[in-house]
Amino acid sequence: MMKSRPRVLIAFAALLLGIFALATPSLALLVRPIIIDLTASGTSANGQIEVVNDRNKPMAIEVKVNSFTLPERGDLVLGPDAAKDFLIFPAIAQLPPGGRQVFRVRYIGDPAIAQSKLYMFSSSELPVSEAAAGDKARIEVLYAISSVVAVRPPRTTAAISVAAVERSVGPDKQPGIRITFQNKGASHGYVGSTVLDLNSGSWRKSIAADATGKAFGLGLVPANARRSLFIPVADVPASGAINVTIKAASEA
C-alpha cells in the first residue's frame, strides 16, 4: 500500500527588512540580490534577479510577484498578485545542477505613482517528487526565496527622521530601545546602514553602522510611513528622556 505523501515546504524571506531573516539550508537555492531599487519609468525601471541551483540535481524555478505593505510594527502584510505590474523573462526556467539563471525584470505599472510601491518576488522551486530510499513514500520538497523590489517615483528621495524613542526589551529579554522612524518622503528609504547617536542627560553612546545593520537588517522604511524597530543597548539609562539622531555612515 502506498504510504502517505508528506509535504515539506521550506519558505525563506531573506529580506533583512528588520522583520526576519532566515538562512538557506544546505545552500540549495541562492537568490541575489535580496533587494532591487527601481524607478517607475526610464532605464532604471529595469533590474534582474539571479538564481543559482547549488544542488547536484536539476530544478525548475518560477518567479511570482505580490505587493506588500509594512505596518509600523510587526511583520509585512502580503498583498495580492501583482504580475501585471512587471515583465519577467523568463517566468519559468530549468536550472541544471550548479547552474544559474538571470531573470530580467521591468516595471510596467503606473509610471506616475505618487510614492514608492513595494513588491515581493518569490523565486520558487516547482514541485519535485523524490522516492525515499527503501520506502514508497514520496516527498515534495519546495524552496522559495523572496526578494524585495521597491519602485520609487523618478527624482524622489526619502526623508527619514526619528519620531519616537522608548525603552524596550528584545525577544531574548535583552534591554534596549525601540525607535520609531518616520519617512516623510515620497521614496522608501533604509536605516540599516546608519549611525545612531544616543544621549540621555550625561550619558552618550554612538552605535556604528554594522550594529544597526545587525539589529535592523536593511531597515526598510516605506514612503510616507513609520517603522518601529528595536536595537539592543545594554547600558541604556533606567530613566530620563532618550534622544536619538541618525546619520549616514559616511558622515560619522
C-alpha positions as CSV (number, residue, x, y, z in Angstrom):
1,M,0.0,0.0,0.0
2,M,1.2,3.5,-0.9
3,K,2.2,5.4,2.2
4,S,1.2,8.9,2.9
5,R,2.9,11.7,0.9
6,P,4.2,14.3,3.4
7,R,5.0,17.6,2.0
8,V,7.9,19.6,3.2
9,L,7.7,23.3,2.5
10,I,10.7,25.4,3.3
11,A,10.0,29.1,2.7
12,F,12.5,31.9,3.1
13,A,12.3,35.6,3.1
14,A,15.9,36.7,3.1
15,L,14.7,40.3,3.1
16,L,16.7,41.7,6.1
17,L,13.9,44.3,6.5
18,G,14.1,44.4,10.2
19,I,11.3,41.8,10.1
20,F,13.1,38.5,10.0
21,A,16.0,36.8,8.3
22,L,16.4,33.1,7.7
23,A,19.4,31.3,6.3
24,T,19.1,28.8,3.5
25,P,19.7,25.2,4.5
26,S,22.5,23.5,2.6
27,L,22.6,26.4,0.2
28,A,20.1,24.5,-2.0
29,L,18.9,27.7,-3.8
30,L,20.6,31.0,-3.9
31,V,18.9,34.2,-5.0
32,R,20.6,37.6,-5.4
33,P,20.2,40.4,-4.9
34,I,17.8,40.4,-2.0
35,I,16.5,43.9,-2.8
36,I,16.2,45.8,-6.0
37,D,15.5,49.5,-6.2
38,L,13.7,50.6,-9.4
39,T,12.1,53.8,-10.7
40,A,8.7,53.9,-12.2
41,S,9.9,55.0,-15.6
42,G,13.1,55.3,-17.6
43,T,16.1,53.0,-17.8
44,S,16.1,52.5,-14.1
45,A,12.8,50.6,-14.4
46,N,14.8,47.6,-15.3
47,G,16.5,45.1,-13.0
48,Q,17.5,41.5,-12.7
49,I,17.4,38.6,-10.2
50,E,20.0,35.8,-10.4
51,V,19.0,32.3,-9.1
52,V,21.7,29.7,-8.5
53,N,21.0,26.0,-8.2
54,D,23.5,24.8,-5.6
55,R,22.3,21.2,-5.7
56,N,23.6,18.2,-7.6
57,K,20.2,17.7,-9.4
58,P,18.2,19.9,-11.8
59,M,15.4,22.1,-10.6
60,A,12.6,24.3,-12.2
61,I,12.2,27.8,-10.9
62,E,9.2,30.1,-11.2
63,V,9.1,33.8,-10.3
64,K,5.9,35.2,-8.9
65,V,5.1,38.7,-7.7
66,N,2.9,40.1,-4.9
67,S,2.6,43.6,-3.5
68,F,3.2,44.0,0.3
69,T,3.0,46.6,3.0
70,L,5.0,47.2,6.1
71,P,3.0,48.2,9.2
72,E,4.5,50.5,11.9
73,R,5.2,47.4,14.0
74,G,5.3,43.7,13.1
75,D,5.7,41.6,10.1
76,L,5.0,42.5,6.5
77,V,1.5,42.1,5.1
78,L,1.4,40.3,1.8
79,G,-0.9,41.8,-0.8
80,P,-2.5,40.4,-4.0
81,D,-0.8,39.0,-7.0
82,A,0.9,41.9,-8.9
83,A,2.3,40.2,-12.0
84,K,0.5,42.8,-14.2
85,D,3.0,45.5,-12.9
86,F,6.0,43.7,-14.3
87,L,7.5,42.0,-17.3
88,I,9.6,39.0,-16.1
89,F,11.7,37.0,-18.6
90,P,11.8,34.1,-18.4
91,A,8.9,33.5,-16.0
92,I,9.9,29.8,-15.6
93,A,13.4,28.3,-16.1
94,Q,15.1,24.9,-15.9
95,L,18.4,25.0,-14.0
96,P,20.9,22.2,-14.3
97,P,23.0,21.1,-11.3
98,G,25.2,24.0,-10.3
99,G,23.5,26.2,-13.0
100,R,22.3,29.7,-12.8
101,Q,19.6,31.8,-14.4
102,V,19.2,35.6,-14.7
103,F,15.5,36.7,-14.6
104,R,15.1,40.1,-16.2
105,V,12.6,42.4,-14.6
106,R,10.9,45.5,-15.9
107,Y,8.3,47.6,-14.1
108,I,5.4,48.3,-16.5
109,G,2.9,49.6,-13.9
110,D,1.7,53.1,-13.4
111,P,4.6,55.4,-14.3
112,A,3.1,58.3,-12.4
113,I,2.9,56.7,-8.9
114,A,2.7,59.3,-6.1
115,Q,5.0,57.3,-3.8
116,S,7.1,54.1,-3.7
117,K,5.4,50.8,-4.1
118,L,6.8,47.6,-2.5
119,Y,6.7,44.1,-4.1
120,M,7.9,40.7,-3.0
121,F,9.4,38.5,-5.8
122,S,9.2,34.8,-4.9
123,S,11.7,32.6,-6.7
124,S,10.1,29.2,-6.1
125,E,11.1,25.7,-6.9
126,L,8.3,23.8,-8.7
127,P,7.3,20.5,-7.0
128,V,9.7,17.6,-7.5
129,S,8.8,14.2,-6.3
130,E,11.5,12.1,-4.7
131,A,11.2,8.4,-3.8
132,A,12.5,7.8,-0.3
133,A,15.2,5.1,-0.1
134,G,13.7,1.7,0.8
135,D,10.3,3.3,1.0
136,K,7.4,4.1,-1.2
137,A,6.7,7.4,0.4
138,R,7.1,10.4,-1.8
139,I,8.0,13.9,-0.6
140,E,7.5,17.1,-2.4
141,V,10.5,19.4,-1.5
142,L,9.9,23.0,-2.3
143,Y,12.2,26.0,-1.8
144,A,11.0,29.6,-2.1
145,I,13.3,32.6,-1.5
146,S,12.0,36.1,-1.6
147,S,13.5,39.3,-2.8
148,V,12.1,42.8,-2.4
149,V,11.6,45.0,-5.4
150,A,10.9,48.6,-4.4
151,V,9.7,51.1,-7.1
152,R,10.0,54.8,-6.5
153,P,8.8,57.8,-8.5
154,P,11.6,59.4,-10.5
155,R,13.6,62.2,-8.8
156,T,12.2,61.4,-5.3
157,T,14.1,60.8,-2.1
158,A,13.4,59.5,1.4
159,A,13.2,61.9,4.3
160,I,13.7,59.8,7.4
161,S,13.8,61.2,11.0
162,V,13.3,59.8,14.5
163,A,9.7,60.3,15.6
164,A,9.8,58.5,19.0
165,V,12.1,56.6,21.3
166,E,11.1,54.2,24.1
167,R,12.8,51.7,26.4
168,S,12.0,48.2,25.4
169,V,13.1,44.6,25.8
170,G,14.1,42.4,22.9
171,P,13.0,38.8,22.1
172,D,15.8,37.4,24.2
173,K,14.9,39.7,27.1
174,Q,17.9,41.9,26.3
175,P,17.5,45.6,27.3
176,G,17.4,48.2,24.5
177,I,15.4,50.9,22.9
178,R,12.6,50.9,20.3
179,I,13.0,53.6,17.7
180,T,10.1,54.8,15.6
181,F,11.4,56.2,12.3
182,Q,9.2,58.5,10.2
183,N,9.7,58.9,6.5
184,K,8.0,62.0,5.1
185,G,9.5,61.5,1.6
186,A,7.8,60.0,-1.5
187,S,10.5,57.4,-1.8
188,H,11.2,54.5,0.5
189,G,14.5,54.5,2.5
190,Y,16.7,52.5,4.7
191,V,18.1,52.9,8.2
192,G,20.1,49.6,8.4
193,S,23.4,51.2,7.5
194,T,23.1,54.4,9.5
195,V,25.0,55.5,12.6
196,L,22.9,56.3,15.7
197,D,23.9,58.9,18.3
198,L,22.2,58.4,21.6
199,N,22.1,60.7,24.6
200,S,20.2,61.0,27.9
201,G,21.5,63.6,30.4
202,S,25.3,63.0,30.7
203,W,25.0,59.6,29.0
204,R,26.3,59.4,25.5
205,K,26.6,56.4,23.1
206,S,27.2,56.0,19.4
207,I,26.1,52.9,17.6
208,A,28.0,52.1,14.4
209,A,26.5,51.1,11.1
210,D,27.5,47.4,11.5
211,A,25.5,47.2,14.7
212,T,22.4,48.9,13.3
213,G,22.6,46.6,10.3
214,K,22.7,43.6,12.6
215,A,19.7,44.9,14.5
216,F,17.6,46.3,11.7
217,G,18.7,44.4,8.7
218,L,18.1,46.7,5.7
219,G,15.7,48.7,7.9
220,L,13.3,49.5,5.2
221,V,11.0,52.4,5.9
222,P,8.2,52.9,3.4
223,A,7.3,56.2,1.8
224,N,5.1,58.5,3.9
225,A,5.0,55.9,6.7
226,R,6.5,55.0,10.1
227,R,8.5,51.9,11.0
228,S,9.3,50.9,14.6
229,L,12.5,48.9,15.2
230,F,14.3,47.5,18.2
231,I,18.0,47.7,18.9
232,P,19.8,46.2,21.9
233,V,21.5,48.7,24.2
234,A,22.9,47.0,27.3
235,D,23.7,50.2,29.3
236,V,20.6,52.2,28.4
237,P,19.7,54.5,31.4
238,A,16.8,53.4,33.6
239,S,15.2,56.9,33.5
240,G,15.2,60.1,31.6
241,A,14.4,61.0,28.0
242,I,16.5,59.3,25.4
243,N,17.4,61.3,22.3
244,V,18.5,59.7,19.0
245,T,19.9,61.3,15.9
246,I,20.7,59.3,12.7
247,K,23.3,60.0,10.1
248,A,24.8,58.2,7.2
249,A,27.9,56.1,7.9
250,S,29.9,58.3,5.6
251,E,29.1,61.3,7.8
252,A,30.3,59.6,11.0
